[in-house]
Amino acid sequence: MQGDQCLDAPCFQAKLAAHIDREIAARPELVQIETAWHSPKEQRPGALNRNQYRELAEPDNPDAEPLCPSAKAAIIVFGKHVGRTVTVCLDDECPVHTNNIAEQEEVDQPPVMAPAADEETEEEAMQRKAEHEQRMAEYQAEQERKEAERKAEFERQQKEYEVEEARREKLRKARKTTFERILTEAPTSFSSVQIRVFLRLLVHINAFDLLEEVAAHFANGDENTQQSDDEIVLGALEGTADKKLTSFALRLVLSDHVDIPHESQPDLLTEAEQVFAPKKPKAVKAAVKDSSKQKPAIVRASSKKEAARKKAA
């Protein structure tokens, strides 16, 4: 700690997550929003993404009536300014907060031919028509340009999304492999350092769905089982060998941390890996000389044979 600021990043993130949970518990009416994009699988249940709300400027008088009936208090649960409480509008067609969109739609309306003058000549009518056609052609060209830009932007975002999803899927598989390796290499007893990390994992455990993932593992995919999660896990515990109890305990506390953690949460799986199953450095193989590539020795003729060749010549 330095003053009232926590300098331990994992500790700070844990306190921030606890602050959000307390605020939501104390004020159930708070709308949960995210100010940055990430995979829908990692969103908090019920949290809104950037396309589902409009953040409003804070009023000078906090007790003043909201500007529109759709204005709600919200808390940022992911992204920039996480933990902050703001005001948002949830109505896509709100008449108060969509004026700028209506103005834009008016600007984008196609041009209308100017009305004819009282005593318009045929030449003036042709010129008026030609000017209108010119404006219409420019309008259509501008619409095509905007449509091409929108299409290119959509394709760019789609490509970025696909690349990001591929990266995250690769990371998920790597984390699943790490989780299984921790369980496989779990020691039969914990050292003092390992006990500290294990207790830290207990502190961060999600009490609401503690046994759900573990029970699903031991149920072997049987969704029709009549047993409760408690019964399944306790039955698995009874059948676990003594030397595998530490692995069982690690499964209990780590199953909820296999997924990619939120930006505001510590990466407990990586912390556990460093203590329970650190990666071994790769051995560097020494270069082996290939005897088959050795240059052949040059065999010189004996001096007697050389002299005989010269005499014959």
N, C-alpha and C positions, 0 to 999 in steps of 0.2 A: 504493500500500500504506500502511496505517496500522497499525503493529505487525505482527501476523501476519494481519490482515484485509484482504482484497482489496476495494477500493472501486469497481473497474471492473466493472459488472454483466455485460457480455458475457464478460469475462475470467473472472469468478467462475463463471458458468454453464458455460463451457467446462471449467474445472478440475473442477467438480462432475460433469459428464458423464464426464470422464476418470477420476475417482475411482470412479464406478460401474462403468465398464468394467474397471478394474483389479481391483476387488473380485470381480466375476463371473468374471474370468479366473483369479484366484487361488483362488477357492472356487466351483467349478462346481455344488456342491450347493445353493447359495443359491437360494431361491425369489424370483422377481421379482414385486413387488406394487405396486399403485397405490392411493393413499389418496384420490384425487379422480377424478371422472368426466371422461372426454373420449371423443371418437369412437374406436370400435374400430379404424378405419383408421390411427390415429396411435399405437396402443399398441405397445410393444416386443413383438417376437415372444415368445410364451410368458408374458407378464406377466399376473398375475391381477388382476381388478378387485375392488371392495369386497364384492361378493356371493359371492366364491369363497373367502374365507378369514375367519378370526376371529383378530384380534390378541390376544395373551396378555400378561399382566403379566410383567415380567422377574423371574425368581426371585432371591432373596437370594444364593443360592450358584450362580454360573454353571456349576459343574461337576456340579450335581445332576442326577439322572435326569429326563428330561422327564415332565410330568404325564400325557401320553397318547402312544401310539405315533405319532399323526399330527402331533405338534408338530415344526415345522421352523424352521430359521433362514432369515430372509428379508431382502431389502434393498429399500427403497422407491425405485422408479425414477421415480415421478411423483407430484406432490401435496405435501401437507404433510409436513415432515421428510424430504424427498427426500435420499437418500444414507445415511440411518440404517439400521442393522441391527437387526431386531426378531425376535421369535418368534411364529409363527402356527400355528393348528390348521387343517388342510385337510379334516377330516372333518365333513360336514354333520350326521351322526347320532352324533357323538362322545358317549359316555355321561358323560364328565367335564365337558364344556363346554356341554351342552344341558339341564342340570337345570332351569334357569330356564324353558326352553321347555316342558318336561314339566309343571312346576308350573302354568304358565299354561293348558295344555290341560286340566288337572284342574279348574281354577277355571271354565273355560268349559263344563263338562259340564252337560247339562240337569238340572233339579231332579227328584228322585224323590219320589213320594208317601210320606208317613210311614206306617209300619205301623199297623194297627188295634190298639187297646187290647184287653185280654182281654174286658172286658164293655162294649164300645162300643155306645152306643145308636144308633138310626137317625138321630137329630138330630146326634149327634157325627160319624157317618160322612159325613153330608151336608156338615157344616162342614169336615171334613178334606179332602173332595173339592173343595170350593169354594176352600179355601186353596191346594191344589195347583194348581188351574186358574188361580188368580190369579198364583202364582209362575211357572207355565208361560207365561202371557201376558206377564208382565214379562220373562222370559227371551227369548222370541221377539222381543219389541219391541227388547230390547237387541242381539240378534243382527242384526236388520234394520238397526238404527242403525249397528252396526259395519260391516256389509256396505256400507251406503251411504257410510260414511266411507272404506272401502277403495276403493270404486269411484270416489269423488270424488278421492281422492288419486292413484289410478292415472291418471285422466283428466288431472289437473293435471300429473303428471310426464310423461305422454305429450305433452301440449301444449307443455310446456317443452322436451322433447326435440325435437319437430318444429320449434319456433321456433329452437332452437340449431342444429339441422341445416341449416335454411334459411339462417341467418346464416353458418355455416361454408361452405356450398356457394357462397354469394355471395362469400365471402372467397377461396375456392379459385379461382374464375373470375377474380377481380381479380388474384390472384398469378400466374396463368397468363398473363394479359394483360401484366402487368409484366415477366415473364420474356421474353416474345416482343419486347416493346418494347426491353428492354436489348440483345437480340441484334440487333435491326434498327438501333438507333442506336449500336451499338458503333463507336468510332473506329478508324481504320486503324492507329494506334499509341497506346500507353498513356503517359500522363503519369506522373510520379513518384508522385503520390497514387494513381492508378489501379493502378500496379504494386504498391504496398503492400497495397491492398485485394485485388488478385488473389492475392498471396502468402498473405494471410490466408485466403482461400478455399481455397487449396491445403492449408494446415495443417489445415483442418476437413474435408477431403475424406474420403469413406467409401471406403476402399481395397477393401472386400469386394465392393461392387457398383458400382464406379466407372463402368464402361462399359455397364451394363445398360440404363439409361434412354436413353443416347445412342445405343446400337446399335439399340434399339427404334425410335427416331425415324428413323434413316437406313435401317432395313429397310423402312420404309413399311408396317408392319403385316403383313409376310410372316412368319408364324410357322413356316413349313415350310422356311425357308432352312437350308442345310447349313453356312453359314459361322459361325465363332465370333464373339463380340462384338468381339474384337481385330481380326479380319479385316474386319468390317463398318466399324468406325470408321477403321481405317487406309485402307481403300478410299475412304471419304468424305473423308478428309484429302487424299488424292492428287488428288481432283477439286475441291478448294476453291480458289477464286481467292485471290491474295495479299492483296487488300484485305479479304477475308472471314476471314482467319486469326484475327483477334482475336475475332470473333464465334464462331468454332469453339471457340477456347480458353475463352471464357466459357460456352459450352454445356457443356463438359466439367466445369467446376467448379461450375456453378449448377444443373444438372439435378436433383441430389439435394436441393436446397433450395427447390423450388417448393411443396411441400406445407407446410401450416401447421406451424411448428416446435413442438416440445415446450416446456412451460413452463420447463424447465431449460436450454434451448438458445438461443443468440443467433439473431436473425432476420437471416441473412446475405443473403437476397434484398433486403430493404429497405436494408441497408447498401450493397449493390452498386448499387441503383437510385439512391441519393443521389449516387454518384460517376460512374456510367457513363451514366445516363439520367435526370437530375433533371427533375421535372415543371416545365413552364413555367407561370408565373403567367397566369391568364386575363385577357385584354384587356378593359378596361371600355369599352363602346361609349358614345359621347357621345349625349345625347338630341337627336333631330332634330325640329325643329318641323314640324308638319303644316300646310302652307299651306291645305289644303282645309277646315280647321276655323276659318279666320279669319272673324270676324264681318263680315257684309256692310255696306258703307258706306251710311249713311242719306242719300238724295238729297232735298234740299228743293226745293219748287217755286219758280220765279222770282217776283220781286216783282210783275211785270206781270200774270202769270196769277193771282196771289193777288188783286190789285186788281180784275181782271175778274170773279172769282167773287163778290166782295163786292158789286159794282155790280149784277150780275144778281139777287142775293138781295134 
